[in-house]
């Protein structure tokens, strides 16, 4: 038997860590809320220990997400890159160049999500969300619009 965690356990652990961090909870606090030790939370997050169904349900309740949240993206993560095997449609010419994807500082992302979650008015949150999505679609070209700072 391998010492490596099963891929699904590792994925669920990463999703657990992400949600806990986005909510600003320490491992210790989350452990208190679900009735385990913080070491157990560490093991869950590393994928070293599997999370039983009743514990996963409790974690989803405390973290405010459906149980399925922990499995989202697993299939895409496991799918091999297509490379040159992509269908020809993927190579068609696009009229507007897409901006290069940026790797955003994780701390910056967490701060943004935490600040967003502190906005008490759901309508304001929704409008900010819509604005953010709209801004993400704005093409950044030389001479037109501001280019995001890196």
N, C-alpha and C positions, 0 to 999 in steps of 0.2 A: 504494500500500500504506500502511496506517495505521501510525502510530508507537505506537498503543496495543497492549498485549499482548492476545492472544487470550483470551477469557473463561476457557477451561479452563486455560490456562497460569497466569493470575492466581490461579485457585482452587487449583490444585496448589501454587503458591508460598505461598499463605496457609496451606495445610495443613502444608506443610513448615516454615514459620516457627513455627506453633503447636506442632507436635510437638517441634521443636528446643528451643523455649523451655520446654515442659513437662518436658523431660529435663534442663534446666539446662545445655545445651551452647551455647557461643559459636559464632558463624559460623566463626571461625578453627579451633576444635576439630573441628567437623563436617567442614570442608574437609580437614583432615588425615586424618580417618578414611576419607574416600571418595577422597582423592587429587586434589583440585582446589584452586584458590585460594579464599580467603575472598571475593574479589570475585565469583567465579563463583557462590558460594552466595547472595550478595546479589542477583545478577541472577536466579537461580532464584526467590528469594523474592518479587521484584518482578514476576515473570512476564515479564521482559525477554528472558530466554533460555529456550527450551524444554528440558525435561529428557528426554534420550533414554531409551529403554526399559532399556538396561543400567545406566545411571546411576540411574534410578528404582528399579530392583531393588536396587542397592547401597545407596541411601539407605534403602529400606524395611528392609533387613537391619540396617543400623547403628542405625536408630531403633526397631527392634523392632516394626514394624507390617506388615501385609500391604500389597501394592502398592495394592490397592483403597482403602485408607485415604485416599490422596491425592485420590480422586475422590468420597468420601462427601459428600453434601449438595449436590453440584453441581446436580442437577436441581431440588431445592427452591429453591436460590438463584436459578435462572433462571426459575422459575415466577412469573408476575405475581400480585400480590395480588388476591384475589377480591372484596373489598369487598362491595357490595350484591348481587353476583352469587352469593353463597354460597347453598347450598340452604337452604330454610326450616328444616330441622332444626337448623341452626346457631343459630337465633334462639329456640329453645325456652327456657322459663323453667327455671332451675336452682334447686333448693331451697337449696343452700349457696353463698354467694358465694365466688368464687375470689380468692385474694390477688392483688394487683397484681404483675405481673412486675417484678423488680428488676434494675437493671443493676449488676452486681457489679464492683468494682474489679479490673482485670486482674491487678494485682500480688498482691492477696489470693488470687485464684484460683490463680495460679502457685505461690504459697507453700504453699497447701493441697495442691495436687497433688504438689509436691516432697516435702513432709512425709509424705504418704500413701505415696509411692514408697519412702521410707526405712524404712518399717515392714517388718522382716525376715520376720515370720511371716505366711504367706498366709492362715491362718485368721483372724487378727486383722484383716488388711486386708479380708477378705470380710465380717466382722461389722461393721466400721466402715462399709463401703459400704452394707450393708443398713440399718444404723441411720440413716445419712444420708438414704437414700431414704425411710425411714419418717417421719423428721422433716419432710421436704419435703412430705409429704402431710397433716401436722397442720394443721387449719384454725386460723387466727389470727383470733379475734373479740374484740370489746371485752369485757373482763372474763374472758376465757378464754384461758389460755396467754399466753406472752410473744410479743410482736410482734418480728420481727427488726429489729435496728438498721440504719439506713441510713448 
